[in-house]
Amino acid sequence: MKKTNILSVIAVVFIMSACNNASTNNEQKSELQQSSIDTTKLKPGEIYYQCEMNPEVISDKSDSCPKCGMNLEKKEKK
């Protein structure tokens, strides 16, 4: 009886943590889409910010990467 209760509690904790991770990933994707810019439309000399580990993460403001948490590096359009 005690084993069944303990296993039930563990199962509920795993399910809740899995649901929490899914919403966090969706929030990160949404944040990434909002801050992403098209560098092909930038003029030479304009500044943008890009993640060194995830080069697809590009923003118009200095922030941290939503994928890895690293600071975005300042870049200049050439």
RAZIDA-V503328 format. One line per field, one symbol per residue. ss: DSSP state (@ for helix, = for strand, . for the rest). phi: phi as a letter, one per 40 degrees, with the letter a starting at -180 (. if undefined). burial: 1 if it has 24 or more other ideal C-beta (glycine too) atoms within 12 Angstrom, else 0. A space follows every 50 residues. Layout:
ss=???
phi=???
burial=???
This chain:
ss=.@@@@@@@@@@@@@@@@@@@@@@@@@@@@@@@@@@...@@@.....==== .......==....=......=.====..
phi=.cccccccccccccccccccccccccccccccccccbccccccdgccabb cccbcccbacbcabcccbgcccccbbcb
burial=00000000000000000000000000000001001110000000000111 1000001110001011000001000000
